[in-house]
Amino acid sequence: MYKTVAFLLVFATQKYVFAQLWAKGVVHFTINKKDYDLHSQDIILSTLAQIEQEICVKFFNSPFNYNATTADKILFITNEKKKKSCDPEAFDFNGSVVDMTVGYKCVNQADIARIVVDMLRASIGTSLDPESEKLAKKYQPRAATPAPPNLLTAADRNYINAHYAAECARLTQRGLDPSYRRGLDMTDMAAPEQLSADNARYYQDKVWPLGIVMYGIADDVRDTPDHKTLERAMSQLELASSCLIFTEIEGARNLLWFGREGEDVPHFGFVKGNQSLKLSSFTHGAPGHAAHALSLLLRALGAPAASNRPDRDNYVTINWKFVEKGKEHLLETLPEASWLRQFPYDFKSATHAPANYMCGAACRLGEQTVVPLQDKLWYRTLTMGRTTELSDIDQAILDALYLRECQKRTVSPTIADASPVEAFEEDNAALVEAGEESQNDAVTVDEAIDNSDADQDNQTTDNTQPEETTISTDT
């Protein structure tokens, strides 16, 4: 009877906790920099790095704009309530963000390791009882002492590794449709401009409206060599695609802003709001990475990198131990919905990561983060990521992604306003033909840019259609 009551009490206190293993054994995390100073952040990062050496689970320091979903969560290390102690807490895995609180008196390796273990146990399904007096006593802050050789006990290590073995193996799992490993020529691909329904849903909010990319340049970096490098990369993309347009503009709401400070890497695809990017980091990558600026522009356009394809592990191996901390997410595979199956794997792509991509000091000794499989005479190792031009497959992918947006600049408003998913499911050839028959209703690129700040009050509210309709970029 007593055991039954005790079980019900624990269940009642933990009923809102939903256990779910971290996908592929990877915990994407970010630290709330408003709650912890630099020293505290360093302690948290070093502790996670040491825990990573003891168990198969990996901790990837991800940016705030990480695309977290309920299937691909992010751990948010925070102390919103400014707590000093590290009382036991219940971890909620229902949403896309899992909060983990580290009290200010608990910013030491022993306490952080214990909290992380409890979080991992909760993801497996072993939840803690916050009401337990014994547990509350266990969670009293400890004095900072020299860290032992191992932060985790043998029991904790074995328990976590046993439950996460299958998920950890998925990080480098091979076998996604191996038929695509054969070398294909562009002529082998049927209707490469067509996207599947899954592709359309995935990319519909990642392409830039009307294929127009707005950007701005800070005065203190204008006309510098880095600015010239950026302009050359933009010109290459405009020449390779009859659709894409890069236009420098001031006062736009959604643009890429290049200056002396900012993020090193842009968001994948279009996002609302301005992105501040560090121009020097944007144009200079790993030694020998000639396509660095070009690859980052393609990333900003929403074009998937060849080395991030879901079937990537059939062609290359990632040495995660050499990847620079905080940059691991740049080498993760994209969701399967992003996979453009009609295109073969392309080592010659401008988007492909070089062998020393995001490699720390270890690469000075000749180590590699991206290692091609079946690389005869190191040809792929020495050439991937070192191109200065788009490959044929790069151009075909851009055309496939932006076909619909480019048509919106020339086709009638009725076709342009169709659902992106419905549009991609239709025959693109028929859409092009319909566009050719509707040239009288077309708008020019300049008109589309001028209409980007159009006032919503100018839109009609009755059921009649206006005689003249323009298409706004809403950017």
N, C-alpha and C positions, 0 to 999 in steps of 0.2 A: 504493500500500500504506500509506504513512504517513498519507494523508488518511483512509483507511478506519479505521485504528486510532484516529486522533484523533476521528473522528465517534462511534465506539463508546464512547470514553472519556467524551465529553460526554453522550451518551445515557444511559450508566450512572449518571452523577452526577445527572442531572436526571429520571430516569424516574418519580419520584413526583410531579413537578409536572404539574398538569393545567390547561391554559390555558382560560380562559373569559372572554369579554367581560363587562364590568359592564353589567347590564341597563339599557337606556335611556340608557346613557352616564352613569349616576349612581353615584358611589362613596359609599356610606353609610359613614361612619367614626366612630369614637369614640376618644378619647385616654384611656389609663389614667392617671388623675390621681394615682395612688400613685407612679408612676414619674417624673413631670415636675412641676416647680413651675409657678406661674402664668406666670412670664416665659417659660419654655420652651414652655408651651402656647400663649401668644400668638404666639411665633415660628412655631410649626407652623401655627397657624390662618391667620396672615397670608401665609405661603408658599403654602398651598393656595389661598387667595383670589386670589393673583397668578397662580398656574398656571392657575386657572379662566378668567382673562382671555385666556390665550394659546391654549387648546385648547377643543374643544367639550365635553369631559368636565367634569361638575360634581361638586363635593364637598359632600355634605350631612352636617353634623354631627348625628348621631343619638344618642338616649339609649341607656343600657345595656339598657333593656327593649324595644329595637327588635325587631320580629318577623323575625329573620333566618332564612332558609331556604336550602337549597342552590341554589335558583333566585334568591333575593334575598339576597345576601351582605352582610357588613359587614366593613370594614377596621378591624382593632384595632391602633392605634399604641401600642406598648408597649416596655419595656426590662426584661423580667422577669429577665434574667441580669445586669443592671447593667453592661452593656458600655460602654466608653468610646469605642472606635472604631466605625466603621460598615463592617465587613467585608461583602463581598457575601453575599447569602443567596438561597436558592431559595424562591419564593413558592408555597405550596400552595393551589390553588383547589378542592380536592376537597370540603372541608367548607363549613359555613355561615359560618365566620369565617376571614379571611385575616390572618395576623399580619404586621406590618411593624415592624421594629426600627430605632429611631433612637438611636445611641449618644450619650452625653452630650457628647462633643467634636464631635459632628456636628450639634448643634442650631443650625444657621445656614441661611440660605436656599439657598445653593449646594448644600450636601450633601443637604438635605431634598429639593430639586428633583431631584437626581440619583437618589435612592432612589425617589422617586415615579415618575420616568420608567421606571426598571427594573421597577417593579411593574406599570405599565401595559403595558410591552413584554411582560412575562411573561404578562399576561392575553390578549394577542394571540397569543402563542405563541413569542415570541423569548425564550428563556431564557439565563441567563448561566452561565458556567463558573466556579464558585467556586475551582477549582484554578489558574486562570490567574494567573501571577505579574504579568503586565502589568495585569490587572484589579485584583488586590490592591493594587498600587502606586497605581492610579487612585483607590482608595477610601481612601487615607490622609486623615485629617481635614485640612481646609483652615482657614487662619486666617480669622476673620470679616472680610469686606471689604464695602464698600458694594455693594449689589445692582445689577447692570446693568439696563438698561431691560427686557430680556427674560431670564427665568430659563432658558428652554429654547432649545436651538439650533434653527435652521431645519429641520435634518434630523429632529430629534425631533418638532417640532411637526407637520411634514408627515406623518410616518409615523403618528403617533397619530391625527391628524385623518382621514387617509385610511381607516384601519381602523375608526374609530369613527363615521364619518359616518352610516351607516344606523342604528346604535343611538341616537345623539344625536337623530336625527330622530324616534324613537319617543316621546320625552318629551312632545312636543306633537302627536303624530299624531292626526288625526281620522279618522272613518269607521266607528266601531263601531255597526253597525246603525242607520243614519240614519233608519229608519222611526219610531224612537221620538222623533224631534224634533218630530213633530206634537203639537199640544196635545190632551191627553186629559182626559176627565173621569173621576171615580172610577167612574161607572156603566159606562164602557167596559171596565173590567178584569174579566176572568173569574177567579173564585176567587182573589182577591188574598191570602187567608189561607194559601194553599198555597205551599210552597217547593219548589224543585227539589232533586234529590239532591245536586247540587254545593253549593247553598245550605246544605243541612242539614249537610253535612260541614264547611263553612267556619264556620258559626255555632254548632255544637253545643257547643264549649268556650268560647264567648264570652258566652253568656247566663248570668245569675245563677240559681243553683239555686232552683227553685220561684218564681222571679220576686220573690224577697225580697232587697233591697239593704240590707246592714248598714253603718252608718256611726257615727262618733264625733266629738265636738266637744271641743276643748281648752277648759279653763275660762277661759283668758285671751281667748278670742274669742267665748265664749257671750254671747248676747243683744246682740251688736253689730249695727249695720246690715247688715254683710256676712252675718252669721248669718241675719238675717231674709230677706235676698235669697235665700239658699240654700234656706230653708224654703219660700218662695213657689214657687220652681222645682220643688221636690220635690212640693209639693201639686198643681201643675199637671199633673205627670206621673201622679200617682195618680188625679186626677179624669178625665184623658183616657183612662186605661186601667183597665179593671175588674180587672186582674190585678196590676199592679206595686204593691209595698209597700216603702216606705222606713222602716226601723226603727232608732232609735238604741239602741245596745247597747254594753256594756263587756265586754272580755275575749274577744271573738270572734277567730277566727284569720284571717278574710278580710273585711276591711272597708275603707271609705274613711275615713281619719282627717284631719280638717280642723284646721289650726292656723296659727300665724304663719309657720312655715317648712315647706318641702316643695316638691314639683314643681308647676309651673304648670298642667300638663295631665295628666289621668289616662290610664292605659293604656286601649287600645281593647278594651272588653269585660271580662268577669270574669277575674281572675287570682288564683292562690293567693297568700296572704300579704297583709299590710296595705300599703296605699298611703298615704303621707304627702303631703298636698296643702296648698298655701298658699292659705288661704281668700280673701285679698284678690285674688290673681291669678285664682282660680276664678270670682269674681263680677264682676270688672272686666276688660273686654277693650279692644279698639280703640275710640276715640271713636265713639259712636253705635251700638255693637254691643249692642243691648238684649237680644238673646237669648244673650249669652255664657254665663251660668251654665246656662241651659237646654240649650244645645248641648253643653256639656261633660258634663252629666249624661247626655245621650243617648249621647255617646261612651263614657262609662263603662258604659252599658247594652249596648254593642255595636251600637247603631243606626248604620248607615253614613251619613255626611254626604253631602248631595246634591252638594256641590262636590268630593267625593272619588270619585264614581262612575267606573267604567271608561270610560264614554262622556262624561265631563265635558268633554272638549275639543271636543265638538260644540256646546257652549253657552257656554263661557267660555274666555278666554285668561288664562294665568298669567304675569305679568311676574316671572320668577325673580330678576332683578337687583335688585328692590326688596324681596324677601322677607328678613326678618330672619335673620341667620346663626344656625344651630342650630335653626331652626323650619321648615326646608324640608320635612321629612318630613310635616308636618301638612297640606301641600297636595298631596301625591302621590296619585295614583289608587290605589284598592284593587285587589286581584286580581280577575280576571273572575269567579271563583267567588262573590264577594260581591255580584255584580250582581243585584238583584231586578228582573228584566225586566218584571214585570207592573205596575210602578209607573213613571209618566212622570217626567221630570226636573222638579224642583219648586223654582222660584226663591223660593216663599213658605215653604219649609221653615225651621223653627227651626234646623236643622243647617247651613244654607247659610252660607258665609263671606261677610262683607261685603266691599265693594270695597277697604277698607283693612286687610284681615285680615293679621296678622303683618307689618305694614309698618313699616320703620324710619323714620329721620328724613326719608327722601325723601318720605313721604306728607304732610309738612307743606307741601310745595310743590304739593300736589294730585295727586301720582302715585298709581297704583292697583296693587295686586297681583292683584286678580281683576276682569277686565274682561268683561262680558257681550257676546255677539255679537248683532247685530241689535237693539240697544237703542234704541228710538225715544224721543226726548226724555229720555233718561237715567232712564227710569222704574225699570228693574231695578237700575241702579247705586244709586239713592237708596233703594230699598226692601229689597233682599236683605240678610238678616242683621239687620234692624231690627224684626222682629216680636217680640211678647211672648207669643205663643200658638203652640201646635202647629197645624200645618196638618192637613187631612184625611188627606193622604198620610202624614204623620208618625205619626198615630194608627194608620193601617192597617199600617204597617211594624212598629210595636211589637206590635200584635196578632199579626201573622204570626210574628215572632221568638219571642214568649213564649207562644204558644198551647199548646205542648206542656208547658212548665214549669208553666203555670197549671193544666193538667189534672191534673198530678201531685198537686196539693193536694186534689183532689176525686175523682179516679177511683180504681179499685181498684189495689192494688200490682202485679198482673200486667200491667196496661196501662202503669203508670208505669215499670216496670223494662224496658220494651222498648227496643231500640236506637234512639237518636235518628234515625239515618239511615233505618232501616226505618219508624219512625213517621211521618216527614215524607213518605215515599214513598206512604204509605197515604192513603186518603180521609179528610180531617180531619172531614168531616161525620159519617162513621161512627164516628170516635173520640169525638166529642162525644156521640153517641147512646149509645155504650157507657158513657161516663162517667155519663150520667144513670141508667143502669140499675144503677150500682154505688155508689149513695150510702151504702149501709150500711157500706161499707168505707172511707169517706172520712176524711181527717184534716183538722183545722182549721189555719188559719195559725198560731195560737198554739202548737198542738202541734208544728208543724213547726219553729218557732223554738226551743221548749224542747228538742227532740230534736237540736239542732245539735251539742251536745257529748256525745252519747251514747257510752258506753263500748263499744268493739268486743267486749269480753268478753260483753256481753249478747246478742250474736247467736248463733243456734242453729247448731250444726255438723253435726247429723244430716240425714238426707234428708227428714224430715217437716217440714211447714210449721207454724209457730206459729199458734195460734188467733187471736191479735191481732197485727197487723202495723202498724208505724208507719213513716213515711217520714222519713228524716233529711236535713236540708239539707247535712250534711257541710261546713258552712262555718265 
